[in-house]
Amino acid sequence: MAYTPKLTYKGRPLVRCGNDIYYGSMKDPFVVYLQVLSTKKENGVDVADKVHIVLLSTDESKPLPERIARQANKVGLYNALSFGDIMLQGALRKK
C-alpha cells in the first residue's frame, strides 16, 4: 500500500518534525528543507518568523555539504515555502 501524505503544498508532500519541515518527494532529485529559526506571537499563537531554506539533493551517495544546492532566509513560513517551491521547481526543471 502506497503512503499518501496528509499535508501537501502545491501537490507536493510536506513533512514536519518540530521546527524542521521537508517539502517535496524523496523520489525526486531535490527536496526543500525549511528550518524555523524563530517564532513570534500573533493573537496568542506562535507563528514562524525567521525561516532558513535549503535546496537539498536527495543523492545519498554525496556527503551532506555537497548535497546543498542553494540556501536562503525568509521572514514568515508562507514566504519561505513559496520561495522554496520556486527553488524546487527550477532545480527539477534542470534535471
Backbone as JSON Lines, residues from 0, in Angstrom:
{"i":0,"aa":"M","n":[0.84,-1.17,0.0],"ca":[0.0,0.0,0.0],"c":[0.89,1.24,0.0]}
{"i":1,"aa":"A","n":[0.64,2.17,-0.88],"ca":[1.46,3.37,-1.02],"c":[1.13,4.38,0.07]}
{"i":2,"aa":"Y","n":[2.14,5.11,0.5],"ca":[1.97,6.15,1.52],"c":[1.34,7.39,0.88]}
{"i":3,"aa":"T","n":[0.29,7.89,1.47],"ca":[-0.35,9.12,0.99],"c":[-0.13,10.2,2.04]}
{"i":4,"aa":"P","n":[0.59,11.27,1.67],"ca":[0.86,12.32,2.67],"c":[-0.43,13.03,3.08]}
{"i":5,"aa":"K","n":[-0.51,13.38,4.36],"ca":[-1.7,14.06,4.86],"c":[-1.65,15.55,4.59]}
{"i":6,"aa":"L","n":[-0.45,16.09,4.48],"ca":[-0.3,17.52,4.26],"c":[0.51,17.75,3.0]}
{"i":7,"aa":"T","n":[-0.02,18.54,2.09],"ca":[0.68,18.86,0.85],"c":[0.61,20.36,0.59]}
{"i":8,"aa":"Y","n":[1.51,20.82,-0.27],"ca":[1.51,22.21,-0.74],"c":[1.81,22.15,-2.22]}
{"i":9,"aa":"K","n":[0.89,22.67,-3.02],"ca":[1.01,22.65,-4.48],"c":[1.26,21.23,-5.0]}
{"i":10,"aa":"G","n":[0.6,20.26,-4.38],"ca":[0.67,18.88,-4.84],"c":[1.88,18.09,-4.38]}
{"i":11,"aa":"R","n":[2.76,18.71,-3.6],"ca":[3.96,18.01,-3.11],"c":[3.83,17.81,-1.6]}
{"i":12,"aa":"P","n":[4.36,16.69,-1.08],"ca":[4.21,16.41,0.35],"c":[5.0,17.36,1.25]}
{"i":13,"aa":"L","n":[4.44,17.62,2.42],"ca":[5.09,18.38,3.48],"c":[5.21,17.45,4.69]}
{"i":14,"aa":"V","n":[6.4,17.34,5.25],"ca":[6.61,16.51,6.44],"c":[7.27,17.39,7.49]}
{"i":15,"aa":"R","n":[6.66,17.45,8.68],"ca":[7.16,18.32,9.74],"c":[7.56,17.5,10.95]}
{"i":16,"aa":"C","n":[8.68,17.9,11.57],"ca":[9.12,17.34,12.83],"c":[9.68,18.5,13.65]}
{"i":17,"aa":"G","n":[8.92,18.99,14.61],"ca":[9.34,20.13,15.4],"c":[9.45,21.37,14.52]}
{"i":18,"aa":"N","n":[10.63,21.98,14.51],"ca":[10.87,23.18,13.7],"c":[11.43,22.87,12.32]}
{"i":19,"aa":"D","n":[11.5,21.61,11.95],"ca":[12.03,21.2,10.66],"c":[10.89,20.76,9.74]}
{"i":20,"aa":"I","n":[10.93,21.23,8.5],"ca":[9.91,20.88,7.51],"c":[10.61,20.45,6.22]}
{"i":21,"aa":"Y","n":[10.21,19.32,5.68],"ca":[10.71,18.88,4.39],"c":[9.58,19.01,3.38]}
{"i":22,"aa":"Y","n":[9.9,19.58,2.22],"ca":[8.91,19.81,1.18],"c":[9.39,19.14,-0.1]}
{"i":23,"aa":"G","n":[8.58,18.24,-0.64],"ca":[8.93,17.52,-1.86],"c":[9.02,16.03,-1.61]}
{"i":24,"aa":"S","n":[9.24,15.31,-2.68],"ca":[9.31,13.86,-2.62],"c":[10.76,13.39,-2.64]}
{"i":25,"aa":"M","n":[11.08,12.43,-1.78],"ca":[12.44,11.88,-1.76],"c":[12.73,11.08,-3.02]}
{"i":26,"aa":"K","n":[11.74,10.81,-3.85],"ca":[11.94,10.13,-5.13],"c":[12.49,11.09,-6.18]}
{"i":27,"aa":"D","n":[12.3,12.4,-5.97],"ca":[12.79,13.42,-6.89],"c":[14.27,13.7,-6.62]}
{"i":28,"aa":"P","n":[14.98,14.34,-7.55],"ca":[16.41,14.63,-7.35],"c":[16.67,15.68,-6.26]}
{"i":29,"aa":"F","n":[15.65,16.5,-5.92],"ca":[15.82,17.55,-4.91],"c":[14.6,17.64,-4.01]}
{"i":30,"aa":"V","n":[14.81,18.09,-2.77],"ca":[13.75,18.46,-1.84],"c":[14.15,19.79,-1.2]}
{"i":31,"aa":"V","n":[13.19,20.42,-0.55],"ca":[13.47,21.66,0.17],"c":[13.37,21.37,1.66]}
{"i":32,"aa":"Y","n":[14.39,21.81,2.41],"ca":[14.41,21.69,3.86],"c":[14.21,23.09,4.43]}
{"i":33,"aa":"L","n":[13.2,23.26,5.27],"ca":[12.93,24.54,5.91],"c":[13.15,24.38,7.41]}
{"i":34,"aa":"Q","n":[13.9,25.29,8.0],"ca":[14.14,25.26,9.44],"c":[13.63,26.57,10.03]}
{"i":35,"aa":"V","n":[12.66,26.48,10.93],"ca":[12.13,27.67,11.6],"c":[13.16,28.08,12.66]}
{"i":36,"aa":"L","n":[13.76,29.27,12.45],"ca":[14.81,29.76,13.35],"c":[14.23,30.53,14.53]}
{"i":37,"aa":"S","n":[13.11,31.23,14.32],"ca":[12.49,31.96,15.42],"c":[10.99,32.06,15.17]}
{"i":38,"aa":"T","n":[10.26,32.27,16.27],"ca":[8.81,32.42,16.2],"c":[8.41,33.71,16.9]}
{"i":39,"aa":"K","n":[7.19,34.15,16.63],"ca":[6.64,35.31,17.33],"c":[5.18,35.04,17.64]}
{"i":40,"aa":"K","n":[4.65,35.75,18.6],"ca":[3.25,35.59,19.0],"c":[2.37,36.5,18.15]}
{"i":41,"aa":"E","n":[1.31,35.93,17.59],"ca":[0.29,36.69,16.89],"c":[-1.06,36.19,17.37]}
{"i":42,"aa":"N","n":[-1.81,37.06,18.0],"ca":[-3.11,36.7,18.57],"c":[-3.0,35.51,19.52]}
{"i":43,"aa":"G","n":[-1.92,35.47,20.3],"ca":[-1.72,34.42,21.28],"c":[-1.21,33.1,20.73]}
{"i":44,"aa":"V","n":[-0.86,33.07,19.44],"ca":[-0.38,31.83,18.8],"c":[1.04,32.05,18.3]}
{"i":45,"aa":"D","n":[1.93,31.07,18.53],"ca":[3.28,31.14,17.97],"c":[3.24,30.88,16.48]}
{"i":46,"aa":"V","n":[3.81,31.79,15.7],"ca":[3.91,31.61,14.25],"c":[5.37,31.78,13.85]}
{"i":47,"aa":"A","n":[5.75,31.13,12.75],"ca":[7.14,31.2,12.26],"c":[7.49,32.63,11.89]}
{"i":48,"aa":"D","n":[8.67,33.05,12.29],"ca":[9.16,34.38,11.95],"c":[10.31,34.24,10.94]}
{"i":49,"aa":"K","n":[11.49,33.89,11.4],"ca":[12.63,33.71,10.51],"c":[12.75,32.23,10.13]}
{"i":50,"aa":"V","n":[12.88,31.98,8.81],"ca":[12.95,30.61,8.31],"c":[14.16,30.48,7.38]}
{"i":51,"aa":"H","n":[14.98,29.44,7.6],"ca":[16.13,29.14,6.74],"c":[15.68,28.08,5.74]}
{"i":52,"aa":"I","n":[15.99,28.31,4.45],"ca":[15.57,27.42,3.36],"c":[16.81,26.81,2.72]}
{"i":53,"aa":"V","n":[16.8,25.49,2.52],"ca":[17.91,24.8,1.88],"c":[17.36,23.89,0.79]}
{"i":54,"aa":"L","n":[17.87,24.06,-0.42],"ca":[17.55,23.14,-1.51],"c":[18.57,22.01,-1.44]}
{"i":55,"aa":"L","n":[18.09,20.79,-1.18],"ca":[18.95,19.63,-0.96],"c":[18.81,18.6,-2.07]}
{"i":56,"aa":"S","n":[19.93,18.06,-2.49],"ca":[19.92,16.91,-3.39],"c":[19.53,15.68,-2.58]}
{"i":57,"aa":"T","n":[18.78,14.77,-3.17],"ca":[18.4,13.53,-2.48],"c":[19.4,12.41,-2.74]}
{"i":58,"aa":"D","n":[20.5,12.71,-3.42],"ca":[21.54,11.72,-3.72],"c":[22.33,11.43,-2.45]}
{"i":59,"aa":"E","n":[22.02,10.3,-1.81],"ca":[22.65,9.95,-0.54],"c":[24.09,9.47,-0.68]}
{"i":60,"aa":"S","n":[24.58,9.32,-1.92],"ca":[25.98,8.93,-2.1],"c":[26.92,10.11,-1.87]}
{"i":61,"aa":"K","n":[26.38,11.33,-1.89],"ca":[27.19,12.53,-1.65],"c":[27.18,12.88,-0.17]}
{"i":62,"aa":"P","n":[28.29,13.44,0.35],"ca":[28.25,13.93,1.73],"c":[27.33,15.14,1.82]}
{"i":63,"aa":"L","n":[26.8,15.4,3.02],"ca":[25.81,16.46,3.2],"c":[26.24,17.82,2.67]}
{"i":64,"aa":"P","n":[27.45,18.29,2.93],"ca":[27.81,19.62,2.4],"c":[27.71,19.72,0.87]}
{"i":65,"aa":"E","n":[27.98,18.63,0.16],"ca":[27.89,18.63,-1.3],"c":[26.45,18.52,-1.79]}
{"i":66,"aa":"R","n":[25.54,18.11,-0.92],"ca":[24.14,17.96,-1.31],"c":[23.39,19.3,-1.28]}
{"i":67,"aa":"I","n":[23.96,20.3,-0.63],"ca":[23.32,21.61,-0.54],"c":[23.51,22.34,-1.86]}
{"i":68,"aa":"A","n":[22.4,22.6,-2.55],"ca":[22.45,23.26,-3.86],"c":[22.26,24.77,-3.74]}
{"i":69,"aa":"R","n":[21.43,25.19,-2.78],"ca":[21.13,26.62,-2.64],"c":[20.54,26.86,-1.25]}
{"i":70,"aa":"Q","n":[20.76,28.06,-0.71],"ca":[20.24,28.42,0.61],"c":[19.7,29.84,0.58]}
{"i":71,"aa":"A","n":[18.76,30.12,1.47],"ca":[18.2,31.47,1.6],"c":[17.52,31.6,2.96]}
{"i":72,"aa":"N","n":[17.22,32.82,3.35],"ca":[16.45,33.1,4.56],"c":[15.26,33.97,4.19]}
{"i":73,"aa":"K","n":[14.14,33.71,4.81],"ca":[12.93,34.5,4.57],"c":[12.23,34.75,5.9]}
{"i":74,"aa":"V","n":[11.38,35.77,5.92],"ca":[10.56,36.07,7.09],"c":[9.16,35.55,6.8]}
{"i":75,"aa":"G","n":[8.68,34.65,7.66],"ca":[7.35,34.08,7.52],"c":[7.38,32.74,6.81]}
{"i":76,"aa":"L","n":[6.58,31.82,7.3],"ca":[6.55,30.47,6.72],"c":[5.98,30.48,5.3]}
{"i":77,"aa":"Y","n":[4.94,31.28,5.04],"ca":[4.37,31.31,3.7],"c":[5.4,31.82,2.69]}
{"i":78,"aa":"N","n":[6.11,32.89,3.03],"ca":[7.15,33.42,2.13],"c":[8.24,32.38,1.89]}
{"i":79,"aa":"A","n":[8.65,31.69,2.95],"ca":[9.7,30.68,2.83],"c":[9.24,29.51,1.97]}
{"i":80,"aa":"L","n":[8.03,29.05,2.19],"ca":[7.5,27.92,1.42],"c":[7.31,28.28,-0.04]}
{"i":81,"aa":"S","n":[6.83,29.49,-0.3],"ca":[6.66,29.94,-1.69],"c":[8.01,30.03,-2.4]}
{"i":82,"aa":"F","n":[9.0,30.61,-1.72],"ca":[10.33,30.73,-2.3],"c":[10.96,29.35,-2.48]}
{"i":83,"aa":"G","n":[10.77,28.47,-1.51],"ca":[11.28,27.1,-1.61],"c":[10.67,26.36,-2.78]}
{"i":84,"aa":"D","n":[9.38,26.59,-3.03],"ca":[8.71,25.96,-4.17],"c":[9.32,26.44,-5.49]}
{"i":85,"aa":"I","n":[9.62,27.73,-5.58],"ca":[10.26,28.27,-6.78],"c":[11.64,27.65,-6.98]}
{"i":86,"aa":"M","n":[12.42,27.54,-5.89],"ca":[13.74,26.92,-5.97],"c":[13.63,25.46,-6.44]}
{"i":87,"aa":"L","n":[12.67,24.74,-5.86],"ca":[12.49,23.33,-6.19],"c":[12.04,23.15,-7.64]}
{"i":88,"aa":"Q","n":[11.09,23.94,-8.09],"ca":[10.65,23.83,-9.48],"c":[11.79,24.09,-10.46]}
{"i":89,"aa":"G","n":[12.6,25.1,-10.18],"ca":[13.75,25.41,-11.04],"c":[14.75,24.27,-11.07]}
{"i":90,"aa":"A","n":[15.04,23.68,-9.91],"ca":[16.0,22.59,-9.84],"c":[15.48,21.34,-10.55]}
{"i":91,"aa":"L","n":[14.2,21.05,-10.4],"ca":[13.63,19.87,-11.04],"c":[13.51,20.04,-12.54]}
{"i":92,"aa":"R","n":[13.34,21.27,-13.01],"ca":[13.29,21.53,-14.46],"c":[14.64,21.3,-15.1]}
{"i":93,"aa":"K","n":[15.72,21.63,-14.38],"ca":[17.08,21.48,-14.92],"c":[17.48,20.02,-15.02]}
{"i":94,"aa":"K","n":[16.95,19.15,-14.15],"ca":[17.36,17.74,-14.13],"c":[16.75,16.97,-15.25]}
